[in-house]
Amino acid sequence: MRAAQMHKYSKKIQLELNEVEIPVIKSDEVLINVKAAGVNPLDILIINGSVRMISDYEFPLTLGNELSGVIEAVGKEVVNFRVGDHVYTRLPINQIGAFAEYAAVKEEAIAIMPENLSFTEAAAVPLTALTAYQALHDMLHAQPNKKLFIPGGTGGFGAMAIPIAKSMGLYVITSGSERGRSRTLSIGADQFINYKEENYADVLSDIDYVIDTLGTKEIKAEMGILKPQGKLVSLKAAPNYHFAAERNFPLWKRLLFGLVGSRIDSLARKHQIEYRFIFVQANGSQLQEVTNLVEQENIKPSIDSVYHFNDINKALVKVSTGHSQGKVIVTF
């Protein structure tokens, strides 16, 4: 089979398309014939070594974190899936490899694809949907009738996070460019702020939760709109001691992350709010709940562009520019 692989960490985006053996599945795994894979900023961070403190990979590494496809074989201990099932997954952090014609995946990481989505659409869902689900359920423990702000929520993340938040009974506010207004409101947002005309820091206050998609430069402003004891979860700012402790990292790594996140933790104490950093985990049962919601609400992911597997490097360059409006997908 063909696989898009990297041989070292590098600032250059230059994956090689190599012929490799089809993986042999273990008893708790399924073999998936990959139909489409999502291309994400996370892939760029893995290429340039930015996440090696969280997960350091061996080379050669087949890249890719999420996929959709058809099950071709099942291990003898697999009970919930069978050959022919249409499935999708956010691959376990230490077992990535979506940019390949086949992938071996643990049963606990996969879910049945939503019936209303094509393989291309389904490949755009797992990473963003699970990030939103885990941020809202596991970290924010979000309660109905509370106010949630998602700055920069007009892209692929917002397309999943807004419907999930609305299903939990939250009042959702987001910001972005004007061209994202109608779509964002159509999928459930209660309030939209055009960032070119208004500064959210001037018009919002007393917010219960913020999911940060913009990174360190916005953290201070985001904290400023939260009420005391409010909560902020970041997808892009610094991991901290709490993040390292949750993952049972060794003490030296916890202290290092504590140092990295110290400025943001200090700001959080000053504002009397809780700060958390999220690095999304594979979770098939949560993804199955996402499937149910996507089918019930007929949710469609926001897709920017679709590339053929031969053009994987072009797809990665597109994502690296930060200008994609929604997800970039490669198909096989």
N, C-alpha and C positions, 0 to 999 in steps of 0.2 A: 504494500500500500504506500501511498505518498503521504508525507508529513512535512509541515513547515517547522523547521528547527533552527535553534540558535546554539552556538558553540562556546560563547562567552558573553559576559555583560559588555554592552557597548552603547555609545551615544548614537551610533548609526543604526538605522532600521534596515536590516539586511538579512532576513531569514532565508534559509536554503530549503528548496523543495527536494527532499531526499526519499529514496525508496527504502522502506524499513519493513520489518516483519509485522504482520497483523498480531496484535497482542493476544496472549493466551489468558483467558479469564480464570479467576479464582472461584471457589465454590459460592462466594457471596456476591459475585459480580455478574453483570450482563455485558455482552458485546454489542455495541451500537454502530450501525452503518450510518455515518454522519451525513446529514442532508444539508445543514446550514450551521454556521457558527457566528456568534456575536463578537465584534471587535471592539475593545474597550480601552479607555485610558489606563486601566490596570495593566494591560498587555505592554504598553509603552514603559510603565514603571518597572515591570519585570525585566524588559530588555535592557534598560539603563542601570539596573541594579538598585533602584531606589527602595525596593521592598525586601532586600536580602536579609535585613535584620529581623523581619517578620517571618519570611520563608526563604531560605537559601536553597537554590536548586542545583542538582547535578546536571552535567552536560554530557552529550547533547540533549537539549530540552525541546520537546514538542510544545509549542506555545498554544494558548487558547483556553479560555475559562468557562465558556458556556456554549451549549450546542442543542440542536434538535435532530432527531433521526429515528431509525427503525431498529428494533431489537432483532439481532440475527442469531444470538445464542444466549442461553441462561445457565448459570452455575447451579449445581445440584441442591444448594441450600436456598436458592431464590424462590420465594413463595408468592409474591404479589404481581409478578410480571411474566409475560410469556413471549415467545418468538412472534414477531409481527406487530407488537405494540408500538404505537407512535409515542415517543417519550421526549422529554427535554430535561436539562439539568444545568445547575451551576456546579462544576466539577469541584471535588475536594481540593483545598488549597495545596496540599502536598502531592496531588495526583492530577495535575492539569494536563491538557493535550487535546484540545478541541479542534485545532487546526490540522486535522488528519482525516483520512477516509474512514478509519475505524477508531473507536475508543472503548477501553474496558473501564466500566464504572461500577462502583458499589451500589447495590440495590437501594440502600438507605439514602442515596443522594439524588435519585431520579423520581420523576412524577409523570403521569399520563398527560400528554399535551392537551391544551384546550381544543375542543372540536371546532371552534369558530376561527381558529388561526391556521394559516399555512405553515410549512416548515420554516420558511424565511421569517415570518412574523414571530413564530414561537421562539426562534433563536434569539430574538431581541428582548425576551422577557426575564429569564431566570436571575441574572445578576442584579438588574435594577429592582425587580419586584422583591427579591429576597432582601436586598439592602433596605428598601422601604419597610418591608414587613418586620424585619428584625429591629430596625431603628424605632418603629412605632410601638411594637409589642414588647420586645425584650429589653430595650434600653429606656425609652420614654415612659413605658407603661401608660400610654396615652388614654385619657378618660373622655367620655362623650361630652359635648358642649364646650370643650376647651378650644383655645385658639392656637392654630399651628401656622407658622410662617416658613415657606420654602423659598429663599432667595434664588433667583435663576432657575425657576421651576418650569420653564417652557420646553426643555429638552426631553431626552429619553427617560431620565429619572423621574421627572414630574409626571410624565405620562402614566407611570405606574403608581407613584406615591400618592397622587391626588385621589384617584378612585379608592385606593386602600384606606386612606385617611378618612374619606367620606363614609366608607362602609363602617367605620368605627364611631361615626357620629361627631367628627370634629368640624370646626369652622376653619376653612382653609384659605389662606392668603398666599399669593405668590407674586413674584416680580419677574420682569423680563422685557424684551423688546416688543414693540407694538404688534409685530406680525404674529406673535404667539398668543395674543389676547383671546381671540375667538375660540381657538382650539382648547386653550386652558380652561376657559369658562364652560365650554361645552362638555368637558369631562368632569366637571363638578366643583371647580374652584369658586369660592364665594366672593373673592375680591382680588382684583388684578392691579398691580402697580407698574406703570411704564417707567423703567428706571431712567430713561432719558428726560422725562418730564418731572418726575418726583423722586425725592430721596426717601426710601422707606424709613430711614432713621428719624426723619422729620414728621412722618405721618402715622407711625405705629408706636404703640406703647401697651404695657400690660399684657404682653403675649405670654402664653403658657409654655409653648414649645417652639424651638427652631431646629430645622434640619439644614445644616450648612452645606452647600454644594460649591461654594466659591473659594474657600480656603482662608489662610491666615490673615490676609489683608482685610477681611470683612468681619473677623471674629469680634473685635471690640464694639463695632456698631451693632452687630447682632445681639451681643450681650446687653447692650444699652436699651433694647426694646423689650427685654424680658422682665416679667414681674419677679420680685424676690421669691426664691425657691423654684423659679422656672428652670427648664432643662434645655440644654443645647447638645445635639449630636452632630458631629462633623464627619463628612465623607473625605475631606481633603486637608484639613489642618493637621496639627501635630498629634501623634499618639503620645500617651502619658503613662505614668506609673500604674494607674488603675487598669489601663489597657493591657500592660505587660503582666500584671498580677492575675488578671482574669484568665490569661492564656497559660498560666503556670510557667512563665519564662524563668530561667535561672536568675538568681539575685543580681548578678552583674548587669544583666540585660534590663531588669526592672529599674535599677538605679540609672542606667543610661537613658531609658525612655523617660524616667522621672525628670532627668535633666533637660531632655528635648522638649517636654511639655510643661516645664516649670513656669514659663511666662504666661501661658494660657491658663494654667491652674491658678496662678496668682490673680489674674484678671477675674476668673470665675469666683474666687473667694471674695474679692472686692465687691462684685455685683451680687453676692449671695445667691449664686445659681450653681447648677450642677453641669459639668462638662464631661462629655464622653466622646471617644473616637471609635468609629466603626470600620471593621474589615470583615466583609460579609462571609458567612460560613455556608457550606453546602448543607441543605436540609430538605430531603424529599417530602416529608410530611407537611412542612410549611409551604412548599411549592405546590403540593396538591390542593391546599386551601386557596392559593393564588389561582390555580386552574379553575376552581369552582367559582371564584369571584369574576374572573375574566369571562367565563361562559355566561354567568347570570347577568352581568352588566354589558355584555358584548364589547368589552374593552379591546381596543386595537393599539398596539405599541406605536410609538413615533419612530419611523424609519427614514433615515436621511438618504442612504445610498446602498446599493447591492453590487458586490464585486464577485467575479469568478475566483475560485481558489488559486488559479495561476497568478492572479494579481494581488495576492495577499499583502505584499509589501506596499502597494499603492493604497490599499485599504488602511493599513497601519499609519502611513504618512497622513492620510486624510484625518484620522482620529487625532494624530499628534498635533495638528494645527489648532485644534480646539474650536474649529468653526462648523462642525457638523451639527445640524438641527435634528437631533434624534440619533438613533442607532445606525451604525455601519455594520453590514452583514457580508459574510462570504458564503457562497454556495458551492456545492460539489457537483 
